[in-house]
Amino acid sequence: MSAPVPVVVADVPDPDVTHDGRYYYMVSTTMYFAPSVPIMRSSDLVHWSIAGYTGPILDDTDALALRDGRNAYGQGSWAASIRFHEGTYHVAFASLTTQQTYVCTTPSVEHGPWTRSVLDGYAHDPSLLFDGDDVHLVHGSGTIDLRRLRRTDDGTFIWDGPATRLVEDADVDQADGLHAEGAHAYRVGDHYYVFMIQWPTGGIRQEVVWRSRSLTPQSQGGDWEGRVVLSQGVPVAGRPGGGVAQGGVVRAPDGQWYAMLFQDEGPLGRSPQLARVTWDDDAWPVLSLDPAVPAGAPASGATDLLVSDDFENRPGPAGYWSTTNAAALTASDENAWNGSNLGLTWQWNHNPDNRFWSLTDRPGHLRLTTGSIASGILDARNTLTQRTYGPTSAAAISLDVSAMKDGDVAGLAALQQKYGCVAVEMAGGARRLVMRRADRDGRVAFTSTPVPLTADTVLLRVDVDFRDAVDRASFAYSLDGAAWTPIGDDLAMEYGLDHFTGYRFAIFCYATAQTGGHVDVDWFRVGDDIDGTRP
């Protein structure tokens, strides 16, 4: 029997799923990218597209906005939880950057409006739990804690008392390693269940479940008991699996239960796997990675999470701009809506400065204007990204560089801390093409021999290959859209915890000397759309 395959061969970590009677909705960790907390929609648990976000940004801080030498790499928002309850979608998550916990609610993921609650303190990997009239967050690392929420007159949530420790040691048959975390809490039948992930030293990631007939803490006689319900890795595209775990369960309309979990796939990121869930005679969940479950999974490279774009302005802002208490997020010109509406697959590397990008200054083009000085890609603002996709994928852009100023650098990157890029740089009034790659610390380790560029428009391309753990990115340019010339050497991609994300395709433009220059991106093409393009 063939091995299971991911339902999304891309970086969609820490998934959680709910069903509203018509669609499945899935949330994911998005770290430092903006808009904040992606919400995907599917009719079959297999084919997913972005439906919306919880807000244009997570919060307005220097770290989240790459201001004053600060950044939020490896932080931002973590491990969101989504529940559809009494006609309303609820999304909860916490942020290491702000040390706060958030609950965002809406009657419509696609259209809003969103109500945003900010709770003091960081609740690690929180899960919403609706239990009759009570609303709780279940969270913890190595423990299971419960904290009640109370809804105020304006519709926001606040803490209702301190946290209660349900389980003191949430590890199951584990001496050391990554402690159990990533809680997903439910009430099913006569039991409360908390699904978690643990990672024994020297072993693979495991899915564990704790259950009890009540929310009484262990210390007060609660009957909490835990067991390992899945300890299995599956090979993907020639890469041995390191264990499928962490995620939520959902009941389909036909009564069948499923679990959406993830597995690390190296530099690609953490990719969702779908497991079948049955319940034994003693009401314990039994998880199985069944290759028949993701039947009809997208062909390699075909996904609605990585799409081409001609940068035509959409007719109106996406639903995540519709918030009932938006003043705190859009009080400055930097954060206010600028009249340009990107497609939902795009996310900025950190909060954008909306004064310095546009789809309207030159219709049919993405204009990126330098508004601040940067030392390189990693501290450059307004870098626009989409996920890479496995087992192979490619992206290209058509770039008008005629308005660049001395010291400007613009191009296309395979973005992680150890990044690689093909770029146009302006120096001494002349333009030249270069390829660069960074080391594990994000420092430039190699720059190719510059290639003079006299044309005003150039096509830039990045190809990524995750097959058999090759994990290579290559770079090329073209002046006619037919013949591609390789430049520089390959980037050996690595998944680094400094960023804690899979590689992304990234369009960037930054200034090293003076602000005010700009580039115009005519289009972004992926996969088969690249071949035969013309400037």
C-alpha positions in Angstrom: 0.0 0.0 0.0 1.3 3.4 -0.9 2.2 5.9 1.9 0.0 8.8 2.7 0.8 12.1 1.1 0.4 15.6 2.5 -2.9 17.3 1.5 -0.9 20.6 1.2 2.8 20.2 0.1 3.7 23.5 1.6 4.4 25.2 5.0 1.1 25.2 6.8 2.2 24.4 10.4 0.1 23.7 13.5 -3.2 23.2 11.7 -6.6 23.3 13.4 -9.9 22.7 11.6 -13.6 23.4 12.1 -16.7 22.7 10.0 -19.6 25.1 9.7 -22.1 22.8 8.0 -20.9 23.7 4.6 -17.2 24.3 4.5 -14.1 23.3 6.5 -12.0 26.1 7.7 -8.3 25.7 8.8 -6.0 28.0 10.6 -2.2 27.8 10.9 0.8 29.4 12.6 1.9 32.4 10.5 4.7 33.8 12.6 5.8 37.3 11.6 4.0 37.5 8.2 1.1 39.9 7.6 -1.8 39.8 7.1 -2.1 37.9 10.4 -3.3 34.3 10.9 -4.3 32.7 7.5 -7.7 31.0 7.3 -8.1 28.4 4.6 -11.3 26.9 3.2 -12.1 23.5 1.7 -15.2 21.5 0.8 -13.3 18.1 1.1 -10.4 18.5 3.6 -8.0 18.1 0.7 -8.2 21.0 -1.7 -7.6 24.3 0.2 -7.5 28.0 -0.7 -7.0 31.1 1.4 -10.4 32.5 2.6 -9.2 35.3 4.8 -7.1 36.5 7.8 -7.9 37.7 11.3 -6.5 41.2 10.6 -4.2 43.2 8.3 -1.5 43.0 11.0 -1.1 41.2 14.3 -0.1 44.4 16.2 1.8 47.6 15.7 5.2 47.2 17.4 8.7 47.9 16.2 9.6 44.2 16.2 6.6 43.3 14.1 7.3 46.2 11.7 11.1 45.8 11.2 11.6 49.2 12.8 14.5 50.6 14.9 16.6 47.5 14.2 14.1 45.1 15.7 12.4 42.0 14.2 10.0 39.2 15.1 11.6 36.4 13.2 10.7 33.1 14.8 7.9 34.8 16.8 4.7 36.6 15.9 1.5 34.5 16.2 1.7 30.8 17.1 -0.6 27.8 16.9 -4.0 29.2 16.3 -7.3 27.5 17.2 -10.6 27.9 15.3 -14.1 27.0 16.3 -17.5 27.6 14.7 -20.0 28.1 17.5 -23.6 29.4 17.4 -23.1 31.0 14.0 -19.8 32.7 14.8 -16.2 31.8 13.9 -13.7 32.2 16.8 -9.9 32.2 16.3 -7.5 32.2 19.3 -3.8 32.4 19.3 -0.9 33.9 21.3 2.2 35.9 20.4 5.7 35.6 21.8 6.5 39.0 20.4 3.8 40.9 22.3 3.4 38.4 25.2 -0.3 38.6 24.7 -3.2 36.3 23.8 -5.8 37.1 21.2 -9.3 36.0 20.4 -10.8 37.2 17.1 -14.4 36.5 16.1 -16.5 37.1 13.0 -19.8 36.0 11.4 -18.0 35.6 8.1 -14.4 34.7 7.5 -14.5 36.1 4.0 -16.3 39.4 4.7 -16.0 40.2 8.4 -16.5 42.2 10.5 -13.9 41.0 13.0 -14.0 41.7 16.7 -10.6 41.5 18.3 -9.9 40.7 22.0 -6.5 41.2 23.5 -5.8 39.3 26.7 -2.8 40.1 28.9 -0.2 37.3 29.1 1.0 34.6 26.8 -1.1 31.4 26.8 1.1 28.9 25.0 -0.6 27.1 22.0 -4.2 27.9 23.2 -7.2 25.9 22.2 -10.8 27.2 22.4 -13.2 24.9 24.3 -16.9 25.7 24.3 -18.7 23.8 27.0 -22.4 24.7 27.4 -22.4 28.4 28.4 -18.7 28.3 29.3 -15.8 29.4 27.1 -12.3 28.3 28.0 -8.8 28.4 26.6 -6.8 25.2 27.2 -3.0 25.7 26.9 0.4 24.8 28.2 3.8 23.3 27.6 4.5 20.2 29.6 1.3 20.9 31.4 -2.4 21.3 30.6 -3.9 24.5 31.9 -7.5 25.8 31.7 -8.6 29.4 31.8 -12.1 30.7 31.6 -13.1 33.5 29.3 -16.0 36.0 29.8 -17.7 38.0 27.1 -18.2 41.7 27.8 -21.0 44.0 26.7 -19.0 45.2 23.7 -18.5 41.6 22.4 -14.9 41.2 23.4 -13.5 38.5 25.7 -11.6 39.0 28.9 -10.1 36.6 31.4 -12.5 35.3 34.0 -10.2 34.3 36.8 -6.8 32.7 36.9 -5.7 29.6 35.1 -6.3 26.1 36.6 -3.8 23.4 36.2 -5.6 20.2 35.0 -2.6 18.0 34.3 0.8 18.7 36.0 2.9 16.5 33.7 1.4 16.1 30.2 4.2 14.0 28.8 3.2 10.4 28.1 5.8 7.7 28.6 8.5 10.2 27.8 11.7 10.7 29.9 12.9 13.8 28.1 12.5 15.7 24.9 10.0 18.3 23.7 7.3 18.4 26.3 3.7 17.9 25.3 2.2 21.1 23.8 0.0 22.2 21.0 -3.3 21.6 22.8 -6.5 21.0 20.9 -9.4 20.5 23.3 -12.9 19.0 22.6 -15.8 17.5 24.4 -17.0 14.4 22.6 -19.6 12.2 24.3 -18.9 11.7 28.0 -15.3 12.9 27.8 -13.1 15.9 27.5 -10.1 15.3 25.1 -6.9 17.2 24.8 -4.8 16.3 21.7 -1.1 17.3 22.0 2.3 16.7 20.4 5.5 15.4 22.1 8.9 14.6 20.8 11.0 12.1 22.8 14.8 12.6 22.5 16.1 10.3 19.8 12.6 9.5 18.6 10.0 10.9 16.3 7.2 13.3 17.0 4.1 11.7 18.6 0.5 12.6 19.0 -0.8 12.1 22.5 -4.3 12.4 24.0 -5.4 13.2 27.5 -9.0 12.7 28.5 -11.3 13.0 31.5 -15.0 12.9 32.3 -14.7 16.3 34.0 -12.6 19.4 34.1 -11.6 18.7 37.6 -7.8 19.0 38.0 -5.7 16.0 38.8 -4.7 17.6 42.1 -8.3 17.6 43.1 -9.1 14.0 42.1 -9.7 14.5 38.4 -9.6 11.3 36.4 -7.2 12.5 33.7 -5.3 9.8 31.8 -3.1 10.0 28.7 -1.8 7.8 26.0 0.2 7.9 22.7 -2.3 7.6 19.8 0.1 8.0 16.8 3.8 7.5 16.5 4.5 7.2 12.8 6.5 9.0 10.2 5.7 8.8 6.5 8.2 9.4 3.6 7.3 12.4 1.4 9.1 13.0 -2.0 12.0 10.8 -0.9 12.4 12.4 2.5 12.1 10.1 5.5 9.3 11.3 7.8 10.1 12.5 11.3 6.6 11.9 12.8 3.1 13.1 12.0 1.6 15.0 15.0 0.1 18.3 16.3 -3.3 19.3 15.0 -7.0 19.2 15.6 -9.8 16.7 14.9 -13.0 17.4 13.0 -16.2 15.5 12.3 -17.4 15.3 8.7 -21.0 15.5 7.7 -21.1 11.8 7.1 -20.1 11.2 10.8 -16.5 10.2 10.0 -13.8 11.8 12.1 -10.5 13.1 10.8 -7.3 14.6 12.2 -5.4 17.3 10.4 -1.8 17.0 11.7 1.6 18.1 10.3 5.1 16.6 9.6 8.3 18.4 9.1 9.5 18.4 5.5 12.8 20.1 5.9 13.2 23.6 4.2 9.7 23.2 2.6 8.3 23.6 6.1 5.7 21.8 8.1 3.2 20.2 5.9 -0.4 19.0 6.8 -1.2 15.3 6.8 -4.7 14.0 7.1 -5.4 11.0 9.4 -8.6 9.0 9.8 -10.0 8.9 13.3 -12.1 6.1 14.8 -13.2 5.5 18.4 -12.6 2.2 20.2 -15.0 0.5 22.5 -13.5 2.4 25.4 -14.0 5.8 23.7 -10.3 6.3 22.9 -9.5 7.9 19.5 -7.6 5.7 17.1 -5.6 7.5 14.4 -4.5 6.0 11.2 -2.6 7.5 8.3 -4.6 6.0 5.4 -3.4 6.7 1.9 -7.0 6.5 0.7 -7.9 9.5 2.8 -6.4 12.2 0.6 -7.8 10.8 -2.6 -7.8 13.4 -5.3 -5.0 15.3 -3.7 -3.6 18.1 -5.9 -0.9 17.1 -8.4 2.6 18.1 -7.7 2.9 21.9 -7.9 -0.8 22.5 -8.3 -2.3 24.4 -5.5 -4.4 27.5 -4.7 -1.8 28.5 -2.1 0.8 29.4 -4.7 -0.7 31.3 -7.6 0.4 33.6 -10.5 -0.7 37.3 -10.3 -0.9 40.2 -12.8 -1.3 42.7 -10.0 -4.7 44.0 -11.1 -6.2 45.9 -8.1 -9.2 44.1 -6.6 -12.5 46.0 -6.3 -12.5 46.3 -2.6 -10.5 45.5 0.6 -10.6 41.9 1.8 -12.8 41.0 4.8 -10.0 41.1 7.3 -9.9 44.9 6.9 -13.5 45.0 8.2 -13.1 45.2 12.0 -15.3 46.6 14.7 -12.4 47.9 16.8 -9.8 48.7 14.1 -8.5 52.1 15.4 -5.6 50.6 17.3 -4.4 48.8 14.2 -4.9 51.5 11.5 -4.3 54.7 13.5 -1.2 55.6 11.5 -0.7 56.2 7.7 1.8 53.3 7.8 -1.0 50.9 8.7 -4.0 52.4 7.1 -5.5 50.9 4.0 -4.0 52.5 0.9 -6.6 51.7 -1.7 -4.7 48.7 -3.1 -5.9 45.1 -2.6 -3.6 42.2 -3.1 -4.7 38.6 -3.7 -5.2 36.5 -0.5 -2.2 34.3 -1.2 0.2 37.2 -0.6 1.8 38.0 2.8 4.3 40.6 3.7 7.5 39.8 5.6 6.6 41.6 8.8 4.1 44.5 8.8 4.1 46.5 5.6 4.4 50.3 5.4 1.4 51.0 3.2 2.7 54.4 2.2 5.3 52.8 0.0 3.6 50.2 -2.1 0.7 50.4 -4.5 -1.3 48.7 -7.2 -2.8 52.0 -8.3 0.2 54.3 -9.0 0.8 52.3 -12.2 -2.3 50.1 -12.9 -1.5 46.5 -13.6 1.8 46.7 -11.7 3.0 46.3 -8.1 5.0 49.4 -7.3 7.5 49.0 -4.4 9.0 52.4 -3.3 11.9 52.6 -0.9 10.8 54.4 2.2 13.6 53.5 4.6 17.3 52.4 4.5 18.1 48.7 4.9 21.3 46.6 5.1 19.8 43.7 3.2 16.7 41.5 2.6 16.2 40.5 6.2 15.6 44.0 7.5 14.0 45.4 4.3 10.4 46.5 4.7 7.6 45.7 2.1 9.0 42.3 1.0 6.1 40.4 -0.5 5.9 36.6 -0.2 4.1 33.5 -1.2 4.8 29.9 0.0 7.0 27.6 -2.0 5.4 24.3 -2.9 6.8 20.8 -3.1 8.2 18.6 -4.4 9.4 21.3 -6.9 8.2 24.8 -7.8 9.4 27.8 -9.6 8.5 31.5 -9.7 9.4 34.4 -11.9 8.7 38.2 -12.1 8.9 40.8 -14.7 10.7 43.8 -13.1 10.9 47.4 -14.4 14.0 48.8 -12.9 14.1 52.2 -14.7 13.4 54.3 -11.6 15.9 52.7 -9.2 18.4 55.1 -7.4 22.0 54.5 -6.5 22.2 52.0 -3.7 18.9 50.3 -4.5 18.6 46.5 -4.7 15.5 44.7 -6.0 14.7 41.2 -7.1 13.3 37.8 -6.3 14.4 35.6 -3.4 14.1 32.2 -1.8 13.5 33.5 1.7 14.6 32.1 5.0 17.4 33.1 7.2 19.8 31.3 4.9 18.3 33.0 1.8 19.3 33.2 -1.8 18.3 35.8 -4.4 18.7 37.1 -7.9 18.7 40.9 -7.9 19.3 44.1 -9.8 21.5 46.6 -7.9 22.2 50.2 -8.9 25.7 51.6 -8.3 27.4 54.6 -9.8 24.5 55.2 -12.1 24.7 51.7 -13.7 22.6 48.7 -13.1 23.9 45.1 -12.8 22.6 41.7 -12.1 23.9 39.6 -9.2 23.0 36.4 -7.3 23.6 36.3 -3.6 23.2 33.7 -0.9 23.5 34.0 2.9 24.9 31.7 5.5 23.0 30.2 8.5 23.3 33.5 10.4 21.8 35.5 7.5 25.1 37.1 6.5 25.9 37.3 2.8 28.4 34.5 2.1 28.6 34.7 -1.7 28.0 37.2 -4.4 28.2 36.3 -8.1 30.2 38.2 -10.7 28.0 41.1 -11.6 26.4 41.1 -15.1 25.9 44.6 -16.6 22.2 45.4 -17.3 21.2 48.1 -19.7 17.6 47.1 -20.3 14.9 48.8 -18.3 12.9 45.5 -17.8 14.3 42.2 -16.8 12.8 38.8 -15.9 14.1 37.1 -12.7 13.4 33.5 -11.8 13.9 31.1 -8.8 13.5 27.3 -8.9 13.3 25.2 -5.7 13.7 21.4 -5.5 12.8 19.5 -2.3 12.9 16.0 -3.8 15.0 13.4 -2.1 16.2 16.0 0.4 18.2 17.8 -2.4 16.9 21.1 -1.0 18.4 23.3 -3.7 17.3 26.7 -5.1 18.7 28.0 -8.4 18.5 31.4 -10.0 18.2 32.8 -13.5 17.4 35.9 -15.5 16.0 36.6 -19.0 15.7 39.6 -21.3 13.2 38.0 -23.7 11.1 35.6 -21.7 12.2 32.7 -23.8 15.9 32.0 -22.9 16.9 31.9 -19.3 20.5 32.4 -18.2 21.6 30.8 -14.9 23.4 33.2 -12.5 25.6 32.5 -9.5 25.4 29.1 -7.9 22.8 27.0 -6.1 21.5 27.8 -2.6 21.6 24.8 -0.2 18.3 25.5 1.6 18.0 24.8 5.3 15.1 25.0 7.8 16.3 27.3 10.5 14.6 27.9 13.8 15.6 31.6 13.7 12.8 32.1 11.3 10.8 28.9 12.0 9.2 28.9 8.6 9.5 27.1 5.3 11.1 28.9 2.3 9.0 31.5 0.5 9.3 33.2 -2.8 9.8 36.9 -2.0 9.7 40.0 -4.1 11.9 42.8 -2.6 13.1 46.3 -3.2 15.3 48.2 -0.6 17.6 51.2 -0.4 21.0 51.2 1.1 21.9 54.8 0.4 18.8 57.0 -0.3 15.1 56.6 -0.3 12.6 57.4 -3.1 13.5 55.0 -5.8 11.0 52.4 -7.0 10.5 49.3 -9.1 7.3 48.1 -10.9 6.5 44.4 -11.0 4.3 43.6 -14.0 3.6 40.0 -13.1 4.4 37.1 -10.9 4.3 33.7 -12.6 4.6 30.2 -11.1 5.0 26.7 -12.5 4.0 26.2 -16.1 2.9 29.9 -16.4 6.6 30.9 -16.5 7.5 29.4 -19.9 7.0 31.6 -22.9 6.5 34.8 -21.0 7.6 38.1 -22.6 8.7 41.3 -21.0 
